[in-house]
């Protein structure tokens, strides 16, 4: 039912979201096509999970800490060393494979968690290529760009599964009540990397909670969105709601903002969510700023650490829309546009809180 709802939203959106998340030129764009394939799998790839978990267990059992073990794996198995280079040598690159020098070269501007992820990503390219090629071939994606976007997602998926091995990660989630701060520090990952991973916990017989995640820039554009198994169809809209606290994180960069929301106009999938938002930095030296939001259906959130002290009553949640042109919430002072197709009402001699009144 969730798959059908997502497919219907993609088809209706016209200008839907790309595989990395942003708005694209139409439903047939390679970005839309690739992300539709990811959602068809509920963003869970069992073969990659198994391979990454086996490798992580091997490295952890033989060498202890995972981060230095990854570099050692490159050296022993592939005769590659990891070298961090100055920014002036790599002004536009985060990672580069130099086969002549037998080096995986990383920018010095990357933080610790980003460096570890880049090394894991290189291992994914070297050791999971057959599994990934098989999944891409089985997708029947006709467009070469769509296949490349899908392949890129799977490489990052394997890298994240290597850093956060499924069974150990799920046990930590359940033991801590999905305490996001503890999980970030325990696995040495960023909030955004953790958010990605939480959308993938759908192993048969060992399912985690079904989160969605999205990433916004300061203009409100969505550059990533993954519904996973959450059923969050409202993510597919062209715009978002300024009343959603995800848009406030740029003014509160050190805070984690927790907000229960109800989404107006949802006809498929849940409408009542508990959302958690943080600002993240991207690119060398954090030159780019993003807002990353995680969401969990409110009825499932009571067991989570981030729900402590938060009311989960639907009638007390903030009502948000899917962009003003699709929102029918009346009396909103933040409204920028009238609802599409609404019959507008005009009166003389009166000024109302909202700039638009409608039937």
C-alpha positions as CSV (number, residue, x, y, z in Angstrom):
1,X,0.0,0.0,0.0
2,X,2.8,2.4,0.8
3,X,4.6,1.5,-2.5
4,X,1.4,2.2,-4.4
5,X,0.8,5.5,-2.6
6,X,4.4,6.6,-3.3
7,X,4.0,5.7,-7.0
8,X,0.8,7.6,-7.2
9,X,2.4,10.7,-5.7
10,X,5.4,10.5,-8.1
11,X,3.1,10.2,-11.0
12,X,0.9,13.1,-9.9
13,X,3.8,15.4,-8.9
14,X,4.9,16.0,-12.4
15,X,7.9,18.0,-11.2
16,X,8.8,15.4,-8.5
17,X,11.9,15.0,-6.5
18,X,15.2,13.7,-7.8
19,X,17.1,10.7,-6.4
20,X,19.4,12.9,-4.4
21,X,16.3,14.7,-3.5
22,X,16.0,18.1,-5.3
23,X,13.4,19.3,-7.8
24,X,13.8,18.1,-11.3
25,X,12.5,18.7,-14.8
26,X,9.8,16.1,-14.9
27,X,8.7,12.6,-13.9
28,X,11.0,11.0,-16.5
29,X,14.1,12.7,-15.3
30,X,17.0,10.3,-14.3
31,X,16.9,11.6,-10.7
32,X,13.2,10.9,-10.3
33,X,13.6,7.5,-11.9
34,X,16.5,6.6,-9.7
35,X,14.8,7.6,-6.5
36,X,11.6,5.8,-7.5
37,X,13.7,2.6,-7.7
38,X,15.2,3.3,-4.2
39,X,11.7,3.7,-2.8
40,X,10.6,0.5,-4.5
41,X,13.1,-1.3,-2.3
42,X,12.0,0.8,0.8
43,X,15.7,1.8,0.8
44,X,16.7,-1.6,2.2
45,X,19.2,-3.8,0.2
46,X,19.6,-7.1,2.0
47,X,22.6,-8.4,0.0
48,X,24.5,-5.2,0.7
49,X,23.6,-5.4,4.4
50,X,24.9,-8.9,4.7
51,X,28.2,-8.2,2.8
52,X,28.9,-5.0,4.8
53,X,28.1,-6.7,8.1
54,X,30.4,-9.6,7.4
55,X,33.2,-7.3,6.4
56,X,32.7,-5.1,9.5
57,X,32.7,-8.1,11.8
58,X,35.9,-9.3,10.2
59,X,37.6,-6.0,10.6
60,X,36.4,-5.4,14.1
61,X,37.3,-8.9,15.4
62,X,40.8,-8.8,13.9
63,X,41.8,-5.2,14.4
64,X,39.5,-3.6,17.0
65,X,38.6,0.0,16.1
66,X,36.9,0.2,12.7
67,X,38.2,3.6,11.4
68,X,41.9,2.6,11.3
69,X,40.9,-0.9,10.3
70,X,39.4,0.5,7.1
71,X,42.7,2.2,6.1
72,X,44.6,-1.0,6.9
73,X,42.2,-3.0,4.7
74,X,43.0,-0.8,1.8
75,X,46.7,-1.2,2.4
76,X,46.7,-5.0,2.8
77,X,44.0,-6.0,0.3
78,X,44.4,-3.3,-2.4
79,X,47.9,-1.9,-1.8
80,X,46.5,1.5,-1.4
81,X,47.5,4.0,1.3
82,X,45.3,6.8,2.6
83,X,46.9,10.3,2.4
84,X,45.4,13.6,3.5
85,X,46.4,16.4,1.2
86,X,46.3,20.2,1.7
87,X,43.4,22.2,0.4
88,X,45.5,24.0,-2.3
89,X,46.3,20.6,-3.8
90,X,42.7,19.4,-3.8
91,X,40.7,22.7,-4.0
92,X,37.6,21.1,-5.5
93,X,37.8,17.4,-4.6
94,X,36.9,15.5,-1.4
95,X,38.4,12.2,-2.4
96,X,40.6,11.1,-5.3
97,X,42.0,7.7,-6.3
98,X,45.5,8.0,-7.6
99,X,46.4,4.6,-9.0
100,X,49.9,5.7,-10.1
101,X,50.8,6.7,-6.5
102,X,48.6,3.9,-5.1
103,X,46.9,6.4,-2.9
104,X,43.4,7.3,-1.8
105,X,43.8,11.0,-1.4
106,X,41.5,13.0,1.0
107,X,41.0,16.7,1.5
108,X,42.4,18.0,4.7
109,X,39.1,20.0,5.0
110,X,37.1,16.9,5.7
111,X,36.1,16.3,9.4
112,X,36.9,12.9,11.1
113,X,33.5,11.3,10.3
114,X,33.6,12.5,6.7
115,X,37.1,11.1,6.3
116,X,36.1,7.7,7.6
117,X,33.0,7.7,5.4
118,X,35.1,8.5,2.3
119,X,37.5,5.6,3.1
120,X,34.5,3.3,3.5
121,X,33.1,4.5,0.2
122,X,36.4,3.6,-1.5
123,X,36.2,0.1,-0.1
124,X,32.6,-0.1,-1.3
125,X,33.8,0.7,-4.9
126,X,36.5,-2.0,-4.6
127,X,34.8,-4.8,-2.8
128,X,31.0,-4.5,-3.3
129,X,31.0,-3.6,-7.0
130,X,29.7,-7.1,-8.1
131,X,26.8,-7.0,-5.7
132,X,26.0,-3.4,-6.6
133,X,26.3,-4.1,-10.3
134,X,23.8,-7.0,-9.9
135,X,21.3,-4.8,-8.2
136,X,21.6,-2.0,-10.8
137,X,21.3,-4.6,-13.7
138,X,18.2,-6.0,-12.1
139,X,16.5,-2.6,-11.8
140,X,15.8,-2.3,-15.6
141,X,16.6,1.4,-15.5
142,X,16.9,2.3,-19.1
143,X,18.6,5.7,-18.7
144,X,22.3,5.7,-18.1
145,X,22.2,8.7,-15.8
146,X,19.5,7.1,-13.7
147,X,21.7,3.9,-13.4
148,X,24.6,6.0,-12.3
149,X,22.6,7.9,-9.7
150,X,21.2,4.5,-8.4
151,X,24.8,3.1,-8.3
152,X,26.0,6.1,-6.4
153,X,23.3,5.6,-3.8
154,X,24.2,1.9,-3.4
155,X,27.8,2.7,-2.9
156,X,27.0,5.2,-0.1
157,X,24.5,2.6,1.3
158,X,27.3,0.0,1.6
159,X,29.7,2.5,3.2
160,X,27.1,3.4,5.8
161,X,26.3,-0.2,6.5
162,X,30.0,-0.8,7.0
163,X,30.3,2.0,9.5
164,X,27.0,1.0,11.2
165,X,26.7,-2.8,10.9
166,X,23.0,-3.8,10.9
167,X,22.7,-6.1,13.9
168,X,25.0,-4.1,16.2
169,X,23.5,-0.8,15.1
170,X,19.9,-2.0,15.6
171,X,20.8,-3.4,19.1
172,X,22.3,0.0,20.0
173,X,19.2,1.8,18.7
174,X,16.9,-0.3,20.8
175,X,19.1,-0.3,23.9
176,X,19.4,3.5,23.9
177,X,15.8,4.3,22.8
178,X,17.2,5.6,19.6
179,X,19.2,8.3,21.4
180,X,20.6,10.1,18.5
181,X,23.5,11.8,20.4
182,X,24.7,8.5,21.8
183,X,24.4,6.7,18.5
184,X,26.4,9.4,16.7
185,X,29.2,9.2,19.2
186,X,29.2,5.4,19.5
187,X,29.6,4.9,15.8
188,X,31.6,8.0,15.0
189,X,29.2,9.4,12.4
190,X,27.6,12.7,11.6
191,X,23.9,13.5,12.2
192,X,23.3,13.3,8.5
193,X,25.0,9.9,8.1
194,X,22.9,8.6,11.1
195,X,19.7,10.0,9.6
196,X,20.4,8.1,6.3
197,X,21.1,4.9,8.2
198,X,17.9,5.1,10.2
199,X,15.8,5.0,7.0
200,X,17.2,1.5,6.1
201,X,16.3,-0.7,9.0
202,X,14.0,-3.1,7.3
203,X,15.7,-6.5,7.6
204,X,13.1,-9.3,7.7
205,X,12.7,-10.5,11.3
206,X,14.9,-7.6,12.6
207,X,13.1,-4.4,11.7
208,X,13.8,-1.1,13.3
209,X,11.5,1.9,13.5
210,X,10.5,3.3,10.1
211,X,12.0,6.7,9.8
212,X,12.0,9.2,6.9
213,X,14.7,11.8,6.4
214,X,15.1,14.9,4.2
215,X,17.7,17.6,3.7
216,X,16.9,21.2,3.0
217,X,19.1,24.1,1.9
218,X,18.6,27.7,3.1
219,X,16.3,28.4,0.2
220,X,14.0,25.6,1.3
221,X,14.9,23.3,-1.6
222,X,15.1,19.6,-0.8
223,X,18.4,18.1,-1.8
224,X,17.8,14.6,-0.3
225,X,14.7,12.8,0.7
226,X,14.2,9.1,1.7
227,X,10.9,7.8,2.8
228,X,12.1,4.3,3.5
229,X,9.3,2.2,4.9
230,X,7.7,5.2,6.7
231,X,5.0,5.9,4.2
232,X,5.8,9.7,4.3
233,X,4.2,10.6,1.0
234,X,4.0,14.3,1.9
235,X,7.8,14.6,1.2
236,X,7.1,14.5,-2.6
237,X,5.7,18.0,-2.8
238,X,7.3,20.9,-4.6
239,X,7.5,23.1,-1.5
240,X,7.5,22.9,2.3
241,X,5.9,24.7,5.2
242,X,7.7,27.6,7.0
243,X,5.9,26.5,10.2
244,X,8.0,23.3,10.2
245,X,10.9,23.8,12.6
246,X,13.3,22.2,10.1
247,X,13.6,25.7,8.6
248,X,14.6,27.3,11.9
249,X,17.8,25.4,12.4
250,X,20.0,27.8,10.4
251,X,19.2,30.4,13.1
252,X,19.8,27.9,15.9
253,X,22.8,26.0,14.6
254,X,23.7,24.2,17.9
255,X,20.2,23.0,18.7
256,X,18.2,19.9,18.0
257,X,14.6,20.9,17.3
258,X,11.9,18.4,18.2
259,X,8.4,19.1,16.9
260,X,5.2,17.1,16.6
261,X,3.4,17.9,13.3
262,X,0.2,17.1,11.5
263,X,0.4,17.4,7.7
264,X,-2.6,19.0,6.0
265,X,-4.1,17.3,2.9
266,X,-2.4,13.9,3.3
267,X,-4.6,11.4,1.5
268,X,-2.2,8.4,1.6
269,X,0.1,7.4,4.4
270,X,0.4,8.8,7.9
271,X,-0.2,12.5,8.7
272,X,0.9,12.8,12.3
273,X,4.7,12.7,12.9
274,X,7.4,13.5,15.4
275,X,10.2,15.3,13.7
276,X,13.8,16.0,14.8
277,X,15.9,18.6,12.9
278,X,19.5,19.8,13.1
279,X,21.8,22.0,11.0
280,X,24.6,20.1,9.3
281,X,27.6,21.3,7.3
282,X,28.8,19.9,4.0
283,X,31.6,20.3,1.6
284,X,35.2,21.2,2.4
285,X,35.4,23.1,5.7
286,X,31.7,23.1,6.0
287,X,31.1,25.7,3.2
288,X,27.6,24.5,2.6
289,X,24.8,24.5,5.3
290,X,21.9,22.2,5.3
291,X,18.9,21.3,7.6
292,X,18.4,17.6,8.1
293,X,15.1,16.4,9.4
294,X,14.2,12.9,10.7
295,X,10.6,11.9,11.1
296,X,8.8,9.0,12.8
297,X,5.1,8.3,12.9
298,X,3.9,9.8,16.2
299,X,2.2,6.6,17.4
300,X,5.6,4.8,17.3
301,X,7.6,7.5,19.0
302,X,6.8,6.9,22.7
303,X,9.7,4.5,23.1
304,X,12.3,7.0,21.7
305,X,14.6,9.1,23.9
306,X,13.9,12.3,21.8
307,X,10.2,12.0,22.6
308,X,10.7,12.5,26.3
309,X,8.7,15.5,27.6
310,X,7.0,16.0,24.2
311,X,3.2,15.7,23.9
312,X,2.2,13.2,21.1
313,X,-1.5,14.1,21.1
314,X,-2.6,14.8,17.5
315,X,-4.7,17.8,18.5
316,X,-1.7,19.5,20.0
317,X,0.7,19.0,17.0
318,X,1.6,21.9,14.8
319,X,-0.5,21.8,11.6
320,X,1.8,22.2,8.6
321,X,1.1,22.2,4.9
322,X,2.8,20.8,1.8
323,X,3.5,24.2,0.5
324,X,1.0,27.1,0.4
325,X,-0.4,26.2,-3.0
326,X,-1.5,22.8,-1.7
327,X,-2.4,23.8,1.9
328,X,-6.0,24.5,3.0
329,X,-5.2,25.6,6.6
330,X,-7.1,28.8,7.1
331,X,-6.0,31.9,9.0
332,X,-2.2,31.3,8.6
333,X,-0.2,34.5,8.9
334,X,2.7,32.9,7.2
335,X,0.8,32.0,4.0
336,X,2.6,33.2,0.9
337,X,0.1,31.9,-1.8
338,X,-3.6,31.0,-1.9
339,X,-4.5,27.3,-2.3
340,X,-4.5,26.2,-5.9
341,X,-8.1,26.2,-7.2
342,X,-9.6,27.8,-4.1
343,X,-12.4,30.3,-4.3
344,X,-11.0,33.5,-2.9
345,X,-13.1,35.8,-0.7
346,X,-12.6,39.6,-0.7
347,X,-14.2,42.1,1.8
348,X,-14.0,45.8,2.0
349,X,-12.8,47.7,5.0
350,X,-11.3,44.7,6.8
351,X,-7.7,43.4,7.2
352,X,-7.3,39.8,8.1
353,X,-4.4,37.9,9.8
354,X,-3.9,35.9,6.6
355,X,-3.4,37.7,3.3
356,X,-5.8,35.3,1.6
357,X,-9.3,34.2,2.6
358,X,-10.9,31.3,0.8
359,X,-14.0,29.2,0.9
